[in-house]
Amino acid sequence: MLALSKAGATGPHTRDRVYPRHVGVGELALRISFEHGLPHADTTHIMRPLKRGRLMVKRFAEYVTKSTLSNRSEAWLSMVRNSVPPRPGLTIDPRRCALLVIDMLHYFAHPSGRCYLPATEAIIPRIVSLLDAWRSFGGTVVFTRHCHEGEHDLGMLGRFFSDYIRAGKEESHIVHELTPRQDEDIIRKTTYDAFLGTELESILRRKATEQVLITGVLTHMCCETTARSAFCRGFEVYVAADAMASSNEERHVCSLLAMADSVAVVKSTSEILQRCVSTSI
């Protein structure tokens, strides 16, 4: 059975709802929305292929907006807190933690992108707030760019998908709201794992980093794979639930639950920023 507490409820009036384990996340999202008085975000993966020249343009459902992100992310965090145990031995320390911004490219995060994720509009301000905090104390920031020079470096992705992000094209550029500074590292990668075949681990080791905070897209693909890879390399892993986005809410929430259960501590941006303030840097 899975017990879910009403978001924001504390003290003796807190009510726990207990749901069978077999209830799907999509149905849970509906029930949580009803419990919290939230409008339900469509969890259906809506992909509308549109032709742009010879390329296909994908359109996904808008499951969260700037105005609904705070309430929806509290519901996600409530699910996490009520389904996995706390990790009291793990505490984010910005002085030892690298902020990773995963694949916030035009391809995914700009309305003109061929695989535009509408949820990125909501999370960009959260990522900006984390960047501002990390930059204020000279913390380690690393960006990734997933892109390919051609069909020769697609690997399994070329057999699994019919499209790819082309290096050198605008689609492979990081969106302007998150423009890296000259002293910040940008890693080009060609698969989900930001560590595989890149210099990311050596950068982190050189800067005596022991933790990583993961943000960006897609939650269930590159973010989760990178989180697992970091964990296996001995890094403490933290993820910002409201600073990552996926193609729909169900995949986003399933990924948060999976990471929280096995490799990562899931936090909100506000919790992380509060930690930045309270930590003596």
LINURNOR-V801465 format. One record per residue. N is the residue number from 1. RES is the residue in three letters. SS is DSSP state (a for helix, b for strand, c for the rest). PSI is psi in whole degrees, -180 to 180 (999 if undefined). OMEGA is omega in whole degrees, -180 to 180 (999 if undefined). Layout:
BEGIN
n:N res:RES ss:SS psi:PSI omega:OMEGA
n:N res:RES ss:SS psi:PSI omega:OMEGA
END
This chain:
BEGIN
n:1 res:MET ss:c psi:149 omega:-179
n:2 res:LEU ss:b psi:118 omega:-180
n:3 res:ALA ss:b psi:132 omega:-180
n:4 res:LEU ss:b psi:126 omega:179
n:5 res:SER ss:b psi:149 omega:177
n:6 res:LYS ss:c psi:127 omega:-175
n:7 res:ALA ss:c psi:134 omega:176
n:8 res:GLY ss:c psi:-7 omega:-178
n:9 res:ALA ss:c psi:136 omega:179
n:10 res:THR ss:c psi:164 omega:175
n:11 res:GLY ss:a psi:-165 omega:-173
n:12 res:PRO ss:a psi:-14 omega:-178
n:13 res:HIS ss:a psi:3 omega:178
n:14 res:THR ss:c psi:131 omega:180
n:15 res:ARG ss:c psi:130 omega:176
n:16 res:ASP ss:b psi:130 omega:174
n:17 res:ARG ss:b psi:133 omega:-179
n:18 res:VAL ss:b psi:123 omega:-179
n:19 res:TYR ss:b psi:148 omega:177
n:20 res:PRO ss:c psi:149 omega:-180
n:21 res:ARG ss:c psi:-28 omega:-175
n:22 res:HIS ss:c psi:-10 omega:180
n:23 res:VAL ss:c psi:128 omega:-178
n:24 res:GLY ss:c psi:161 omega:-179
n:25 res:VAL ss:a psi:-35 omega:178
n:26 res:GLY ss:a psi:-44 omega:178
n:27 res:GLU ss:a psi:-37 omega:177
n:28 res:LEU ss:a psi:-41 omega:179
n:29 res:ALA ss:a psi:-41 omega:177
n:30 res:LEU ss:a psi:-44 omega:-178
n:31 res:ARG ss:a psi:-41 omega:179
n:32 res:ILE ss:a psi:-42 omega:179
n:33 res:SER ss:a psi:-43 omega:179
n:34 res:PHE ss:a psi:-45 omega:-179
n:35 res:GLU ss:a psi:-39 omega:-175
n:36 res:HIS ss:a psi:2 omega:-179
n:37 res:GLY ss:c psi:29 omega:-178
n:38 res:LEU ss:c psi:147 omega:171
n:39 res:PRO ss:c psi:136 omega:-178
n:40 res:HIS ss:c psi:129 omega:175
n:41 res:ALA ss:c psi:136 omega:-180
n:42 res:ASP ss:c psi:119 omega:-180
n:43 res:THR ss:c psi:1 omega:179
n:44 res:THR ss:c psi:134 omega:178
n:45 res:HIS ss:c psi:102 omega:180
n:46 res:ILE ss:c psi:116 omega:178
n:47 res:MET ss:c psi:114 omega:180
n:48 res:ARG ss:c psi:102 omega:-180
n:49 res:PRO ss:c psi:124 omega:178
n:50 res:LEU ss:b psi:143 omega:-179
n:51 res:LYS ss:b psi:131 omega:173
n:52 res:ARG ss:b psi:94 omega:-172
n:53 res:GLY ss:c psi:-124 omega:179
n:54 res:ARG ss:c psi:3 omega:-177
n:55 res:LEU ss:b psi:150 omega:178
n:56 res:MET ss:b psi:137 omega:179
n:57 res:VAL ss:b psi:126 omega:-179
n:58 res:LYS ss:b psi:141 omega:177
n:59 res:ARG ss:b psi:130 omega:-176
n:60 res:PHE ss:c psi:161 omega:-180
n:61 res:ALA ss:c psi:146 omega:176
n:62 res:GLU ss:c psi:96 omega:-176
n:63 res:TYR ss:c psi:-11 omega:177
n:64 res:VAL ss:c psi:149 omega:178
n:65 res:THR ss:c psi:175 omega:178
n:66 res:LYS ss:c psi:-38 omega:-176
n:67 res:SER ss:c psi:-23 omega:-178
n:68 res:THR ss:c psi:-7 omega:-173
n:69 res:LEU ss:a psi:-43 omega:-178
n:70 res:SER ss:a psi:-47 omega:-180
n:71 res:ASN ss:a psi:-42 omega:-179
n:72 res:ARG ss:a psi:-40 omega:-179
n:73 res:SER ss:a psi:-32 omega:176
n:74 res:GLU ss:a psi:-37 omega:176
n:75 res:ALA ss:a psi:-42 omega:178
n:76 res:TRP ss:a psi:-46 omega:-179
n:77 res:LEU ss:a psi:-34 omega:177
n:78 res:SER ss:a psi:-41 omega:177
n:79 res:MET ss:a psi:-44 omega:-179
n:80 res:VAL ss:a psi:-49 omega:-176
n:81 res:ARG ss:a psi:-29 omega:-178
n:82 res:ASN ss:a psi:0 omega:-179
n:83 res:SER ss:a psi:-16 omega:178
n:84 res:VAL ss:c psi:151 omega:-180
n:85 res:PRO ss:c psi:156 omega:176
n:86 res:PRO ss:c psi:162 omega:179
n:87 res:ARG ss:c psi:78 omega:-174
n:88 res:PRO ss:c psi:-21 omega:-180
n:89 res:GLY ss:c psi:-1 omega:-177
n:90 res:LEU ss:c psi:122 omega:179
n:91 res:THR ss:c psi:127 omega:-179
n:92 res:ILE ss:c psi:133 omega:179
n:93 res:ASP ss:c psi:101 omega:-176
n:94 res:PRO ss:a psi:-27 omega:-180
n:95 res:ARG ss:a psi:-26 omega:-177
n:96 res:ARG ss:a psi:7 omega:-172
n:97 res:CYS ss:b psi:132 omega:176
n:98 res:ALA ss:b psi:135 omega:175
n:99 res:LEU ss:b psi:117 omega:179
n:100 res:LEU ss:b psi:125 omega:177
n:101 res:VAL ss:b psi:107 omega:-170
n:102 res:ILE ss:b psi:114 omega:165
n:103 res:ASP ss:c psi:40 omega:176
n:104 res:MET ss:c psi:72 omega:-173
n:105 res:LEU ss:b psi:165 omega:176
n:106 res:HIS ss:a psi:-36 omega:-178
n:107 res:TYR ss:a psi:-40 omega:-178
n:108 res:PHE ss:a psi:-33 omega:-164
n:109 res:ALA ss:a psi:14 omega:175
n:110 res:HIS ss:c psi:137 omega:-177
n:111 res:PRO ss:c psi:-24 omega:179
n:112 res:SER ss:c psi:-6 omega:-177
n:113 res:GLY ss:c psi:145 omega:-178
n:114 res:ARG ss:c psi:-23 omega:179
n:115 res:CYS ss:b psi:48 omega:-174
n:116 res:TYR ss:b psi:131 omega:177
n:117 res:LEU ss:c psi:107 omega:-177
n:118 res:PRO ss:c psi:-29 omega:-179
n:119 res:ALA ss:c psi:-19 omega:-180
n:120 res:THR ss:a psi:-28 omega:178
n:121 res:GLU ss:a psi:-35 omega:-179
n:122 res:ALA ss:a psi:-36 omega:-174
n:123 res:ILE ss:a psi:-19 omega:-178
n:124 res:ILE ss:a psi:-46 omega:178
n:125 res:PRO ss:a psi:-33 omega:179
n:126 res:ARG ss:a psi:-41 omega:178
n:127 res:ILE ss:a psi:-39 omega:177
n:128 res:VAL ss:a psi:-43 omega:-179
n:129 res:SER ss:a psi:-36 omega:177
n:130 res:LEU ss:a psi:-41 omega:177
n:131 res:LEU ss:a psi:-45 omega:179
n:132 res:ASP ss:a psi:-43 omega:-180
n:133 res:ALA ss:a psi:-48 omega:-178
n:134 res:TRP ss:a psi:-40 omega:-180
n:135 res:ARG ss:a psi:-29 omega:-177
n:136 res:SER ss:a psi:-28 omega:179
n:137 res:PHE ss:c psi:17 omega:176
n:138 res:GLY ss:c psi:30 omega:-180
n:139 res:GLY ss:c psi:166 omega:-179
n:140 res:THR ss:c psi:126 omega:178
n:141 res:VAL ss:b psi:131 omega:178
n:142 res:VAL ss:b psi:131 omega:176
n:143 res:PHE ss:b psi:151 omega:172
n:144 res:THR ss:b psi:149 omega:175
n:145 res:ARG ss:b psi:112 omega:177
n:146 res:HIS ss:b psi:116 omega:179
n:147 res:CYS ss:c psi:164 omega:-174
n:148 res:HIS ss:b psi:144 omega:178
n:149 res:GLU ss:c psi:-16 omega:180
n:150 res:GLY ss:c psi:-177 omega:-177
n:151 res:GLU ss:a psi:-19 omega:-178
n:152 res:HIS ss:a psi:-21 omega:-178
n:153 res:ASP ss:a psi:24 omega:-180
n:154 res:LEU ss:c psi:-30 omega:-177
n:155 res:GLY ss:c psi:-144 omega:-179
n:156 res:MET ss:a psi:-27 omega:180
n:157 res:LEU ss:a psi:-33 omega:180
n:158 res:GLY ss:a psi:-25 omega:178
n:159 res:ARG ss:a psi:-23 omega:-176
n:160 res:PHE ss:a psi:-36 omega:-177
n:161 res:PHE ss:c psi:159 omega:-178
n:162 res:SER ss:c psi:-3 omega:-178
n:163 res:ASP ss:c psi:161 omega:176
n:164 res:TYR ss:c psi:160 omega:-179
n:165 res:ILE ss:c psi:125 omega:-174
n:166 res:ARG ss:b psi:121 omega:178
n:167 res:ALA ss:c psi:143 omega:179
n:168 res:GLY ss:c psi:-15 omega:177
n:169 res:LYS ss:c psi:159 omega:-179
n:170 res:GLU ss:a psi:-31 omega:-179
n:171 res:GLU ss:a psi:-23 omega:-179
n:172 res:SER ss:a psi:-1 omega:-178
n:173 res:HIS ss:c psi:147 omega:175
n:174 res:ILE ss:b psi:139 omega:-178
n:175 res:VAL ss:c psi:149 omega:-170
n:176 res:HIS ss:a psi:-29 omega:180
n:177 res:GLU ss:a psi:-24 omega:-176
n:178 res:LEU ss:a psi:25 omega:-176
n:179 res:THR ss:c psi:124 omega:179
n:180 res:PRO ss:c psi:152 omega:172
n:181 res:ARG ss:c psi:162 omega:-176
n:182 res:GLN ss:c psi:-29 omega:-178
n:183 res:ASP ss:c psi:8 omega:180
n:184 res:GLU ss:c psi:138 omega:-176
n:185 res:ASP ss:b psi:141 omega:175
n:186 res:ILE ss:b psi:120 omega:-177
n:187 res:ILE ss:b psi:126 omega:172
n:188 res:ARG ss:b psi:131 omega:180
n:189 res:LYS ss:b psi:161 omega:-176
n:190 res:THR ss:c psi:11 omega:176
n:191 res:THR ss:c psi:-179 omega:-176
n:192 res:TYR ss:c psi:-39 omega:-173
n:193 res:ASP ss:c psi:116 omega:-179
n:194 res:ALA ss:c psi:-12 omega:179
n:195 res:PHE ss:c psi:-31 omega:-172
n:196 res:LEU ss:c psi:116 omega:177
n:197 res:GLY ss:c psi:19 omega:180
n:198 res:THR ss:c psi:175 omega:179
n:199 res:GLU ss:c psi:13 omega:-175
n:200 res:LEU ss:a psi:-49 omega:-178
n:201 res:GLU ss:a psi:-41 omega:-180
n:202 res:SER ss:a psi:-36 omega:177
n:203 res:ILE ss:a psi:-47 omega:-179
n:204 res:LEU ss:a psi:-41 omega:179
n:205 res:ARG ss:a psi:-41 omega:-179
n:206 res:ARG ss:a psi:-31 omega:-179
n:207 res:LYS ss:c psi:15 omega:177
n:208 res:ALA ss:c psi:36 omega:179
n:209 res:THR ss:c psi:134 omega:180
n:210 res:GLU ss:c psi:-11 omega:-178
n:211 res:GLN ss:b psi:156 omega:172
n:212 res:VAL ss:b psi:142 omega:173
n:213 res:LEU ss:b psi:119 omega:-173
n:214 res:ILE ss:b psi:131 omega:175
n:215 res:THR ss:b psi:169 omega:174
n:216 res:GLY ss:b psi:-149 omega:-175
n:217 res:VAL ss:b psi:161 omega:-21
n:218 res:LEU ss:c psi:143 omega:-176
n:219 res:THR ss:a psi:-50 omega:-172
n:220 res:HIS ss:a psi:-2 omega:-178
n:221 res:MET ss:a psi:-93 omega:-175
n:222 res:CYS ss:a psi:-37 omega:-180
n:223 res:CYS ss:a psi:-49 omega:-178
n:224 res:GLU ss:a psi:-42 omega:179
n:225 res:THR ss:a psi:-42 omega:178
n:226 res:THR ss:a psi:-38 omega:178
n:227 res:ALA ss:a psi:-45 omega:-180
n:228 res:ARG ss:a psi:-40 omega:179
n:229 res:SER ss:a psi:-41 omega:178
n:230 res:ALA ss:a psi:-43 omega:179
n:231 res:PHE ss:a psi:-45 omega:-179
n:232 res:CYS ss:a psi:-19 omega:177
n:233 res:ARG ss:c psi:4 omega:175
n:234 res:GLY ss:c psi:11 omega:177
n:235 res:PHE ss:c psi:143 omega:168
n:236 res:GLU ss:b psi:136 omega:-174
n:237 res:VAL ss:b psi:130 omega:176
n:238 res:TYR ss:b psi:143 omega:178
n:239 res:VAL ss:b psi:142 omega:179
n:240 res:ALA ss:b psi:108 omega:-174
n:241 res:ALA ss:b psi:-33 omega:-178
n:242 res:ASP ss:b psi:16 omega:176
n:243 res:ALA ss:b psi:22 omega:174
n:244 res:MET ss:b psi:156 omega:-180
n:245 res:ALA ss:b psi:155 omega:179
n:246 res:SER ss:c psi:-171 omega:-178
n:247 res:SER ss:c psi:-20 omega:171
n:248 res:ASN ss:c psi:169 omega:-174
n:249 res:GLU ss:a psi:-38 omega:-178
n:250 res:GLU ss:a psi:-44 omega:179
n:251 res:ARG ss:a psi:-39 omega:179
n:252 res:HIS ss:a psi:-50 omega:-177
n:253 res:VAL ss:a psi:-43 omega:178
n:254 res:CYS ss:a psi:-41 omega:-180
n:255 res:SER ss:a psi:-42 omega:177
n:256 res:LEU ss:a psi:-45 omega:-180
n:257 res:LEU ss:a psi:-42 omega:-179
n:258 res:ALA ss:a psi:-43 omega:179
n:259 res:MET ss:a psi:-43 omega:-180
n:260 res:ALA ss:a psi:-33 omega:-178
n:261 res:ASP ss:a psi:-23 omega:-169
n:262 res:SER ss:a psi:-31 omega:-172
n:263 res:VAL ss:c psi:-14 omega:-169
n:264 res:ALA ss:c psi:155 omega:171
n:265 res:VAL ss:b psi:122 omega:-177
n:266 res:VAL ss:b psi:126 omega:-178
n:267 res:LYS ss:b psi:166 omega:171
n:268 res:SER ss:c psi:160 omega:177
n:269 res:THR ss:a psi:-41 omega:-178
n:270 res:SER ss:a psi:-38 omega:177
n:271 res:GLU ss:a psi:-40 omega:-180
n:272 res:ILE ss:a psi:-43 omega:179
n:273 res:LEU ss:a psi:-37 omega:177
n:274 res:GLN ss:a psi:-37 omega:177
n:275 res:ARG ss:a psi:-37 omega:178
n:276 res:CYS ss:a psi:-41 omega:-179
n:277 res:VAL ss:a psi:-42 omega:-175
n:278 res:SER ss:a psi:-19 omega:-180
n:279 res:THR ss:c psi:131 omega:178
n:280 res:SER ss:c psi:113 omega:-176
n:281 res:ILE ss:c psi:999 omega:999
END
